Amino acid sequence: MRNRFIGLIGVLTVVLAFSSFAMAQNAAPSVDPHDLSGVWQLAPGGGGQGPGDTFPPLTAWGQARYDANKPGYGPKAAPGGNDPILKCDPMGFPRILFIIWPFEIIHTKDRILMFFEGQHTLREIWMDGRKLPDDPDPTWYGYSVGRWEGDTLVVETIGLNDKTWLGAQGQPHSDEMRTTERYRRVDRNTIQFNLTINDPKTYTKTWVADPRPIKLKPGVEIPESFCVASEEDAFTRRIREPAARPTGKK
């Protein structure tokens, strides 16, 4: 009886050991939280409205800019909208992050590159330890430097021109805007994204956007997607302007 009991224990030990080995073999390999490479897409929500539907109180300068902006969609929609992207101007940063199109993250020795389907745009983030320049010339996507804080990628951006909107509702910004992005890979398929906007010329308070998940898109390739002025004009005449007219008017 004792020998039979010992034999049973031996069999159970072998079975448990084999099961543990099989589970380890079948488990998904661990993910390096510092490796964000792959094609990603912002999870649905927000409809391309930018950092959020609501935003901090505007300064007098910011209010004047906001009143002058005429979106093609939303509560301020009006025929003859003047959204800069209707002229095929670059979407700019950070608006391009909130367009629900895929983008690819590519790691190089001293940079992280973001390659967006939207307007086939490439953005670079310097990762070589450099500091932000004191007074860079304003550009559409600004000057960005990044660093790792634990498992969170922190990106700071300055040097943005004021020709773009933050979202489709016409949220303005100035060339004094500074942004801070935080990316943390919480699992294989998800990056948690946070954005903070500081623009005292436009807003009376710091704008902290709602956290958003960014999802991995395995097997997706970035297609060619350029903005062509003639196509934008036709789309505006056929779709945007009729949609913006009050009901009953033609």
C-alpha positions as CSV (number, residue, x, y, z in Angstrom):
1,M,0.0,0.0,0.0
2,R,2.8,2.4,1.0
3,N,4.7,1.6,-2.3
4,R,1.5,2.2,-4.3
5,F,0.9,5.6,-2.6
6,I,4.5,6.6,-3.3
7,G,4.1,5.6,-6.9
8,L,0.9,7.6,-7.3
9,I,2.7,10.7,-5.9
10,G,5.5,10.2,-8.5
11,V,3.0,10.0,-11.3
12,L,1.3,13.2,-10.1
13,T,4.6,15.0,-9.9
14,V,5.5,14.1,-13.4
15,V,2.0,15.1,-14.7
16,L,2.2,18.5,-12.9
17,A,5.7,19.1,-14.1
18,F,4.7,18.4,-17.7
19,S,1.6,20.6,-17.4
20,S,3.7,23.5,-16.1
21,F,6.2,23.0,-19.0
22,A,3.4,23.0,-21.5
23,M,1.8,26.1,-20.1
24,A,5.1,27.9,-20.2
25,Q,5.6,26.9,-23.8
26,N,2.1,28.1,-24.8
27,A,2.2,31.3,-22.9
28,A,2.7,34.5,-24.9
29,P,6.3,35.7,-24.8
30,S,6.9,38.6,-22.6
31,V,6.9,42.1,-24.1
32,D,9.7,44.6,-23.7
33,P,7.9,47.7,-22.4
34,H,10.6,49.9,-24.1
35,D,9.8,48.4,-27.5
36,L,6.8,50.2,-29.1
37,S,7.6,49.1,-32.6
38,G,4.7,48.0,-34.8
39,V,1.5,49.4,-36.4
40,W,-0.9,51.0,-34.0
41,Q,-4.2,52.7,-34.1
42,L,-6.0,54.9,-31.5
43,A,-9.0,53.1,-30.1
44,P,-12.3,54.5,-31.4
45,G,-13.8,57.4,-29.5
46,G,-13.6,61.1,-30.0
47,G,-14.3,61.0,-33.7
48,G,-11.2,62.9,-34.5
49,Q,-12.2,65.7,-32.2
50,G,-8.7,66.2,-30.9
51,P,-7.7,66.1,-27.2
52,G,-11.4,66.3,-26.2
53,D,-14.8,67.7,-26.8
54,T,-14.4,70.1,-23.9
55,F,-11.4,72.3,-23.2
56,P,-10.2,74.8,-20.7
57,P,-11.4,78.4,-20.7
58,L,-10.0,80.5,-23.5
59,T,-8.0,83.7,-23.2
60,A,-9.2,86.8,-25.2
61,W,-6.7,85.9,-27.9
62,G,-7.8,82.3,-27.9
63,Q,-11.5,83.2,-28.0
64,A,-10.9,85.4,-31.0
65,R,-9.1,82.6,-32.8
66,Y,-11.8,80.1,-31.9
67,D,-14.6,82.3,-33.1
68,A,-12.8,82.8,-36.4
69,N,-12.5,79.0,-37.0
70,K,-15.4,77.5,-39.0
71,P,-15.4,73.7,-38.8
72,G,-17.2,71.5,-41.3
73,Y,-18.6,69.3,-38.5
74,G,-20.0,69.6,-35.0
75,P,-22.0,72.3,-33.3
76,K,-20.1,75.1,-35.0
77,A,-20.4,73.6,-38.5
78,A,-20.9,76.2,-41.2
79,P,-20.9,76.2,-45.0
80,G,-17.6,77.4,-46.4
81,G,-15.6,76.0,-43.5
82,N,-12.0,77.1,-43.1
83,D,-10.5,74.0,-41.5
84,P,-6.8,74.2,-42.7
85,I,-6.8,70.5,-43.8
86,L,-9.4,71.4,-46.4
87,K,-6.6,73.1,-48.3
88,C,-4.4,70.1,-47.7
89,D,-2.3,71.9,-45.1
90,P,-0.6,69.4,-42.8
91,M,-2.8,68.2,-40.0
92,G,-0.1,69.2,-37.5
93,F,0.6,68.0,-34.1
94,P,-1.1,66.9,-31.9
95,R,-4.2,66.7,-34.1
96,I,-2.7,63.9,-36.3
97,L,-2.5,61.7,-33.2
98,F,-6.3,61.8,-32.8
99,I,-7.3,60.9,-36.4
100,I,-8.4,57.3,-36.3
101,W,-6.0,56.0,-38.9
102,P,-3.1,53.6,-38.3
103,F,0.5,54.7,-37.7
104,E,3.7,52.9,-37.4
105,I,6.3,53.3,-34.6
106,I,9.9,52.6,-35.7
107,H,12.9,52.6,-33.3
108,T,16.3,53.6,-34.6
109,K,19.6,54.2,-32.8
110,D,18.9,57.8,-31.7
111,R,15.3,58.4,-32.8
112,I,11.8,57.1,-32.6
113,L,9.9,57.6,-35.8
114,M,6.1,57.8,-36.2
115,F,4.9,57.1,-39.7
116,F,1.2,58.1,-40.1
117,E,-1.2,57.0,-42.8
118,G,-2.8,60.5,-42.6
119,Q,-1.1,62.6,-45.3
120,H,1.7,60.0,-45.4
121,T,3.4,61.9,-42.6
122,L,6.7,61.1,-40.8
123,R,7.4,62.5,-37.3
124,E,10.7,62.2,-35.5
125,I,11.3,62.1,-31.7
126,W,15.0,62.5,-30.7
127,M,16.1,59.9,-28.1
128,D,19.8,60.7,-27.9
129,G,19.7,62.7,-24.7
130,R,19.6,66.1,-26.2
131,K,17.6,69.0,-24.7
132,L,14.9,71.0,-26.3
133,P,16.3,74.0,-28.2
134,D,15.8,77.4,-26.7
135,D,14.0,79.0,-29.7
136,P,13.3,76.7,-32.6
137,D,11.7,78.0,-35.8
138,P,8.0,77.1,-35.7
139,T,7.0,74.1,-37.9
140,W,3.9,72.0,-38.5
141,Y,5.1,69.2,-36.2
142,G,7.5,71.0,-33.9
143,Y,10.6,69.8,-32.3
144,S,10.3,66.7,-30.1
145,V,12.7,65.0,-27.6
146,G,11.9,61.8,-25.7
147,R,13.2,59.9,-22.6
148,W,12.2,56.9,-20.6
149,E,10.9,57.3,-17.1
150,G,10.7,53.7,-16.0
151,D,8.5,52.0,-18.5
152,T,6.9,55.2,-19.7
153,L,8.0,57.1,-22.8
154,V,7.8,60.8,-22.2
155,V,7.9,63.1,-25.2
156,E,8.1,66.9,-25.0
157,T,7.4,69.1,-28.0
158,I,7.8,72.8,-28.7
159,G,8.3,74.9,-31.8
160,L,4.8,74.4,-33.3
161,N,3.4,77.0,-35.6
162,D,-0.2,78.3,-34.9
163,K,-1.6,77.4,-38.4
164,T,-3.2,74.2,-37.3
165,W,-6.2,73.2,-35.2
166,L,-6.1,70.9,-32.3
167,G,-9.2,69.1,-33.4
168,A,-12.1,69.1,-35.9
169,Q,-14.1,71.6,-33.8
170,G,-11.7,74.3,-34.4
171,Q,-9.8,74.3,-31.1
172,P,-7.0,76.8,-31.6
173,H,-3.4,77.0,-30.3
174,S,-0.6,79.4,-30.4
175,D,3.1,79.0,-31.3
176,E,3.9,79.1,-27.6
177,M,2.2,75.7,-27.0
178,R,4.2,73.0,-25.3
179,T,3.0,69.4,-25.1
180,T,3.9,66.4,-23.1
181,E,3.0,62.9,-24.3
182,R,3.2,59.8,-22.2
183,Y,3.1,56.3,-23.7
184,R,3.1,53.2,-21.5
185,R,2.8,49.7,-23.0
186,V,0.4,48.0,-20.5
187,D,0.3,44.7,-22.5
188,R,1.2,43.2,-25.8
189,N,-1.7,44.8,-27.7
190,T,-2.2,48.1,-25.8
191,I,-0.4,51.4,-25.2
192,Q,-1.9,53.8,-22.7
193,F,-1.6,57.4,-24.1
194,N,-1.8,60.6,-22.1
195,L,-1.4,64.2,-23.4
196,T,-0.9,67.4,-21.6
197,I,-1.1,70.8,-23.3
198,N,0.3,74.0,-21.9
199,D,-0.6,77.1,-23.9
200,P,-1.1,80.1,-21.7
201,K,-1.6,82.4,-24.7
202,T,-4.7,80.4,-25.7
203,Y,-6.0,78.7,-22.6
204,T,-6.2,79.9,-19.0
205,K,-5.5,76.5,-17.6
206,T,-3.4,73.4,-18.6
207,W,-5.3,71.1,-20.8
208,V,-5.0,67.5,-19.6
209,A,-6.6,65.2,-22.2
210,D,-8.5,62.1,-21.3
211,P,-6.3,59.0,-21.3
212,R,-6.7,57.0,-24.5
213,P,-5.7,53.4,-25.4
214,I,-3.8,52.8,-28.6
215,K,-4.2,49.2,-30.0
216,L,-1.7,47.1,-31.9
217,K,-2.8,46.2,-35.5
218,P,-0.8,43.0,-36.4
219,G,-0.4,42.5,-40.1
220,V,-1.5,46.0,-41.1
221,E,0.6,48.0,-43.6
222,I,0.5,51.7,-43.9
223,P,-1.1,52.5,-47.3
224,E,-0.4,55.5,-49.5
225,S,-2.7,58.3,-48.4
226,F,-1.9,61.8,-49.7
227,C,-4.1,64.9,-49.5
228,V,-4.9,66.0,-53.0
229,A,-6.4,69.5,-53.3
230,S,-8.7,68.8,-56.2
231,E,-10.2,65.8,-54.4
232,E,-10.6,67.8,-51.2
233,D,-12.4,70.5,-53.1
234,A,-14.8,68.0,-54.7
235,F,-15.5,66.3,-51.3
236,T,-16.2,69.7,-49.7
237,R,-18.8,70.7,-52.4
238,R,-20.5,67.3,-52.5
239,I,-20.4,66.3,-48.8
240,R,-19.1,68.8,-46.3
241,E,-21.1,71.9,-47.3
242,P,-24.4,70.2,-47.8
243,A,-24.0,68.5,-44.4
244,A,-23.3,71.8,-42.7
245,R,-26.3,73.6,-44.1
246,P,-29.3,74.1,-41.8
247,T,-32.1,71.6,-42.4
248,G,-34.4,72.6,-45.3
249,K,-31.9,74.9,-47.0
250,K,-30.4,74.0,-50.4
